[in-house]
Every structure is written in structure tokens, then in C-alpha cells.
Amino acid sequence: MSSLLRFLRTPRRQESQDDAASVIPEVHVSDVKHEKSEDGVSEELPGDGVHGPSGSSLAEAVEAGGMGRHLGVFSCTLLIIGKIIGSGIFSTPSSILGSVGSVGASLMLWVLGFILSFCGLFIWLEFGTMIPRSGGEKVYLEAVYKKPKYLATVIFAANAILLGFTASGCIVFAQNILVTAGHTADRWVSRGIALGAIGFVTLLHGLTPRLGVWVMNGLGMFKIVILLFIVVTGWAVLAGHTSVEDPHANFRQLFAGSSHNSNDYATAMFKVLFSYAGWSNVNNVMNDVKNPIRTLKIAAPLALGVCAVLYILANVSYFAAATKDEIMGSGVTVASLFFRKIFGVKAQKVLSVFVALSALGVSMNVVTVTFAQARVNQELAKEGIPLPFGSKFWASNWPTGKSPFPGLIVHLIPSVIVLVAPPPAVAYPFILDVEGYPAQIINFFVVIGLFWLRYHKPNVHRPFKVWLPFAAFFLAACVFLIVAPFLKPANGVGDTPPLPYYLYCLVGIAVLATGVLYWAWWRIVPRWFGYDFVPRKEKLSDGTVVTVFSAKKLD
């Protein structure tokens, strides 16, 4: 945590230096590292005044280990697209339509989700260009909520580790594979395929990291092609060039049957935002990005804009090809329904393979999110969060020295538990909801932190500044999404029966509360017995610098 804002670029005015130093504990403006950016402009990067055993400053050592800065604009754009496009757009339109009740309300939520996502993107751009360091929200929360020390880190760690799984994408992958093979989605067969998918991706990124990047880029391009195919086919449907009898039926009375219950819209919005989730993916891996400030400002808006246009047009295609009842009854295979309606059963099986392959590398799921989440887990371990077998192992790049394989294992364990424990039919919508709820709480505190830094540290250099009304709009949306799910839905049961409609909210809050208890066990309880844990920096054999805590008896 002490190295949090080592990258903060600081104007030469003394007041600005003081602001930069106070954004994070133990930053010394006298320890300044001068570097040249790719455009030749000299930058001042404040170090943290801490030196590892080799004598090198952590400002230099924090990026040591791994493959270094190897991701350019192209890879970062596809890293975001690869996480955004996927199981969400191919699966959630049916449950979203079922929640809000009308085509018009459903389309409006997709547009609203795009607007909200762009507002959030601008906030994360300000943080990401101000603090270009891997870890994403972890880094931003630490910059603002410095007391009690490590509390923000441990709460974020609880959410990232316990809910940072990729089960939903694995479920979609398995179900589409079974549809293609002509088999029913038997519970254990689906689980077996899903477990094989997450296991394969873990080994891919852990043992062959360069190949993993190439696979991510390839799947990103592949998913763009699949969505373009759906969009163009939808145009053909609307033009009357297919066997669909009345492609305009769903657009004549757009808002007929719309729900008037706020819980329905909040639950549906979680799924829309899940489908857009991934616009902050590069923020999680900034240590791996070439010229991170410039790359982030180009790749993030470009990727989200492309995805938003494709999403809205794909929904129009779905609604042109099938009736409301058919879409709501399609479950998590709405894209498969689309292909069957247009091309027939044989083509449906072939095209379902493409959807399954897309689901393998997408939004909150397998290839792309595993790549990023493993690096977030590694950053958490670098902070010295107490984990079984010690934080040094989980922070390392063992065994290749190029990728955080232990961080991948941390990501794998909860994914396996979620895939094996609950029934898939209930698991998929519940997973979407329970992932989304605590994320909104974290987003709320990140945005509050933005306003706090703007007010208390106005002179900190910000390569990008979000327009504050955008931040306020995003904050209001976070508040609505935190409160509305507790209001009883119109049907009284929500979208995950027999589970109570409010259960996913309680589970999300319980996960964050677990972080508070874990922090108290680590930081408070030892003091009752006259001990405290004192941090020091160590450099591992692969070059990674980690924080290690040692017990010290209090005077």
C-alpha cells in the first residue's frame, strides 16, 4: 500500500508536490524518478522512499517480474472487447426482457447501460491515468481510504477473491456445446465441461502466457465477427429477406407489458451492466501496458463504443427474429434461438459452436477475465494480505517467471466451488446478481473517493479529468442499484426462485463484511495479546517485490 501512487505525475509547484505526497501514505516527493515517456516528454514519477534488499527503489522494482510492459493499444482494445462481449449479450437479453416486460423498456435499459458505462469509464480514466498501476479499484480505494490502514485493501480482497470467479461464462460455454452435440444440458455433464474450460484457461495463462495473449486477441476479433454477423442478419430479417413472417411485430407496441416495479428494473440493470462489464479491464493490468496513460485513453473509449453499438443492434436483431414469448423462454441460449429461427436446426448447431467459443473468452468469464483477475490477485498478495502458504508464493510468477500462476490458482478455486455446488439453472442468474451487487458498493466508494480527491487534492496532476456531472450521474445510479433490489418485485419472488429475491444482496454484503472481520482478525486481535505485524519489503527470485509482515511485540 505504501507504494500506491508511485506513478503520480506531479507538477513542479510545491503545493502540487505536497498534494501528490499526501494522496498516499509514506510518499516522499524528494524521491523522484525521472523517466521519459514514449513521446520524449520527461515525466516526474514520485517514488515511495522505500528500498528493497537490493537497494533499488520500489518505484523501479514494483513492475519487476512477469513479462514487463508488452500490451499495446491493439491488445488493450481487444482485452476490453474480449471481456465485454460474451455470455452477457448472447444470454441475458431473455432474462432482461422477462424482468421489465417489454421490448421498449429492454432496449432503453441497454442504452442506459451504455450511458452509465461511459460515465463510469470516464471516472476510471481519471483514476487510471492519475495512478497507472495494476490493481484497478484496489489502488483507487487505497488512495482515498487510508485509515484504518489496510481496511480498504482487505475488503476489496474479500470481494475479488470470493466473487472473482468465472462460473457464468463456463456455464454458457458448456450449455452451447451440449446444444451443438444434440444432448440435453445434464447437470453433471454441464459441470464437467465447465470445469474443463476453466482448468484449460488456467494452464494456458499460467504456463504459456504469450500464447494466452494471442488467444485473447484472436477471440476478441472472433467475437466482433460473430456480433457483426448477428447484426447484419438482423438487417436482412427487418428487410423481409428471411422466412420470418412479421419481423416488425415486436416494434409496433414497444412498451406494451412494461413492468412498473423498481426492483425489476434494478435486477435487469445488473444484468445489463454485467454485459457491459469489462470497460475497466485495462486498469487492472496497467503494469503490463506500454505507455499506459496514452494507451488507456485510446483503448478504453474505443472498445466500449464498439461494443455498445454492436450490443444495441444485436438486441434489435433478436427482437426482429423471434416473439417476446420465444425470447423469454429461451433461457441462456437466446443467440441459439436466433440462429434456429433464421437458419434452421442444422445451422443452429453449427453456429452454437461459435457462441460457445465466444463464451469461452468473455465478459466476467474465462480467457480474458482470468488474465486480468490473476494480476489483481497478485497485486493483493504483493500488499502482504495474509493468505495460506504465505503471501510471497501467491505474489510470485512461479513457475515460468512470466505469469502469476499462483494468482490464477486463487481465481480457479472459487470458480470450481461455484460450478460444483449450486444447480446450473439457478446458478447462472444468481451468479450475475451476486457478482453485480457488491461491485456497485465498491463503485460507490470509488466515485465518492473521486469527489474527495478533487476537493482535498485539487493540484494533483490529472492527465484526464471527468466532467463532474457525469460522475454525479454514475453515483446516483450506484445508489439506486444498491437500494432498489431490496424493494419487493412485482411477482414477489424475483428471477431466481426458489431463492428469495433479496438473497443475492445479502450474500454480496456478507462477502464485504467478511473482509471487515478478516481485517480485524489480522490487525486488531493481535494487539489484544501485545503483538503487531510490521511490514518490510522483499524481492523474490523472479524480481517481484512484495510486502512481508513480521510479528513484533509491542512495548
Secondary structure as the mmCIF struct_conf table of DSSP 4:
data_model
#
loop_
_struct_conf.conf_type_id
_struct_conf.id
_struct_conf.beg_label_comp_id
_struct_conf.beg_label_asym_id
_struct_conf.beg_label_seq_id
_struct_conf.end_label_comp_id
_struct_conf.end_label_asym_id
_struct_conf.end_label_seq_id
TURN_TY1_P TURN_TY1_P1 SER A 2 PHE A 7
BEND BEND1 ARG A 12 ARG A 13
HELX_RH_AL_P HELX_RH_AL_P1 GLN A 14 VAL A 23
BEND BEND2 ILE A 24 ILE A 24
TURN_TY1_P TURN_TY1_P2 PRO A 25 GLU A 26
TURN_TY1_P TURN_TY1_P3 VAL A 29 SER A 30
BEND BEND3 ASP A 31 ASP A 31
STRN STRN1 VAL A 32 LYS A 36
TURN_TY1_P TURN_TY1_P4 GLU A 38 ASP A 39
BEND BEND4 GLY A 40 GLY A 40
STRN STRN2 SER A 42 PRO A 46
BEND BEND5 GLY A 49 GLY A 49
STRN STRN3 HIS A 51 HIS A 51
TURN_TY1_P TURN_TY1_P5 PRO A 53 SER A 54
BEND BEND6 GLY A 55 GLY A 55
STRN STRN4 SER A 57 SER A 57
HELX_RH_AL_P HELX_RH_AL_P2 LEU A 58 ALA A 61
TURN_TY1_P TURN_TY1_P6 VAL A 62 GLU A 63
BEND BEND7 GLY A 65 GLY A 65
TURN_TY1_P TURN_TY1_P7 GLY A 66 MET A 67
BEND BEND8 ARG A 69 ARG A 69
STRN STRN5 LEU A 71 LEU A 71
HELX_RH_AL_P HELX_RH_AL_P3 VAL A 73 ILE A 84
BEND BEND9 ILE A 85 GLY A 86
HELX_RH_AL_P HELX_RH_AL_P4 SER A 87 VAL A 100
BEND BEND10 SER A 102 SER A 102
HELX_RH_AL_P HELX_RH_AL_P5 VAL A 103 MET A 130
BEND BEND11 ILE A 131 ILE A 131
TURN_TY1_P TURN_TY1_P8 SER A 134 GLY A 136
HELX_RH_AL_P HELX_RH_AL_P6 GLU A 137 VAL A 144
BEND BEND12 LYS A 147 PRO A 148
TURN_TY1_P TURN_TY1_P9 LYS A 149 TYR A 150
HELX_RH_AL_P HELX_RH_AL_P7 LEU A 151 LEU A 162
BEND BEND13 LEU A 163 LEU A 163
HELX_RH_AL_P HELX_RH_AL_P8 ALA A 167 ALA A 181
TURN_TY1_P TURN_TY1_P10 GLY A 182 GLY A 182
HELX_RH_AL_P HELX_RH_AL_P9 ARG A 187 LEU A 207
HELX_RH_AL_P HELX_RH_AL_P10 PRO A 209 LEU A 238
TURN_TY1_P TURN_TY1_P11 ALA A 239 GLY A 240
BEND BEND14 THR A 242 SER A 243
BEND BEND15 GLU A 245 GLU A 245
TURN_TY1_P TURN_TY1_P12 PRO A 247 HIS A 248
HELX_RH_3T_P HELX_RH_3T_P1 ALA A 249 PHE A 251
TURN_TY1_P TURN_TY1_P13 ARG A 252 ARG A 252
BEND BEND16 GLN A 253 GLN A 253
TURN_TY1_P TURN_TY1_P14 LEU A 254 GLY A 257
HELX_RH_AL_P HELX_RH_AL_P11 SER A 262 TYR A 276
TURN_TY1_P TURN_TY1_P15 ALA A 277 SER A 280
HELX_RH_3T_P HELX_RH_3T_P2 ASN A 281 ASP A 288
STRN STRN6 VAL A 289 VAL A 289
BEND BEND17 LYS A 290 ASN A 291
HELX_RH_AL_P HELX_RH_AL_P12 PRO A 292 ALA A 321
BEND BEND18 ALA A 322 ALA A 322
HELX_RH_AL_P HELX_RH_AL_P13 LYS A 324 MET A 328
TURN_TY1_P TURN_TY1_P16 GLY A 329 GLY A 329
BEND BEND19 SER A 330 SER A 330
TURN_TY1_P TURN_TY1_P17 GLY A 331 VAL A 332
HELX_RH_AL_P HELX_RH_AL_P14 VAL A 334 PHE A 343
HELX_RH_AL_P HELX_RH_AL_P15 VAL A 345 ALA A 359
TURN_TY1_P TURN_TY1_P18 LEU A 360 GLY A 361
TURN_TY1_P TURN_TY1_P19 SER A 363 MET A 364
BEND BEND20 ASN A 365 VAL A 366
HELX_RH_AL_P HELX_RH_AL_P16 VAL A 367 LYS A 382
TURN_TY1_P TURN_TY1_P20 GLU A 383 GLY A 384
TURN_TY1_P TURN_TY1_P21 PRO A 388 PHE A 389
HELX_RH_AL_P HELX_RH_AL_P17 SER A 391 ALA A 395
BEND BEND21 SER A 396 SER A 396
TURN_TY1_P TURN_TY1_P22 TRP A 398 THR A 400
BEND BEND22 GLY A 401 SER A 403
HELX_RH_AL_P HELX_RH_AL_P18 PHE A 405 VAL A 420
BEND BEND23 ALA A 421 PRO A 422
HELX_RH_AL_P HELX_RH_AL_P19 PRO A 424 HIS A 456
TURN_TY1_P TURN_TY1_P23 PRO A 458 ASN A 459
BEND BEND24 VAL A 460 VAL A 460
BEND BEND25 PRO A 463 PHE A 464
HELX_RH_AL_P HELX_RH_AL_P20 LEU A 468 VAL A 483
HELX_RH_3T_P HELX_RH_3T_P3 ALA A 484 PHE A 486
BEND BEND26 LEU A 487 LEU A 487
HELX_LH_PP_P HELX_LH_PP_P1 LYS A 488 PRO A 489
TURN_TY1_P TURN_TY1_P24 ALA A 490 ASN A 491
BEND BEND27 GLY A 492 VAL A 493
TURN_TY1_P TURN_TY1_P25 GLY A 494 ASP A 495
BEND BEND28 THR A 496 THR A 496
TURN_TY1_P TURN_TY1_P26 PRO A 497 PRO A 498
BEND BEND29 LEU A 499 LEU A 499
TURN_TY1_P TURN_TY1_P27 TYR A 501 TYR A 502
HELX_RH_AL_P HELX_RH_AL_P21 LEU A 503 ARG A 523
TURN_TY1_P TURN_TY1_P28 ILE A 524 ILE A 524
HELX_RH_AL_P HELX_RH_AL_P22 VAL A 525 TRP A 528
TURN_TY1_P TURN_TY1_P29 PHE A 529 GLY A 530
STRN STRN7 TYR A 531 LYS A 539
TURN_TY1_P TURN_TY1_P30 SER A 541 ASP A 542
BEND BEND30 GLY A 543 GLY A 543
STRN STRN8 VAL A 545 LYS A 553
#
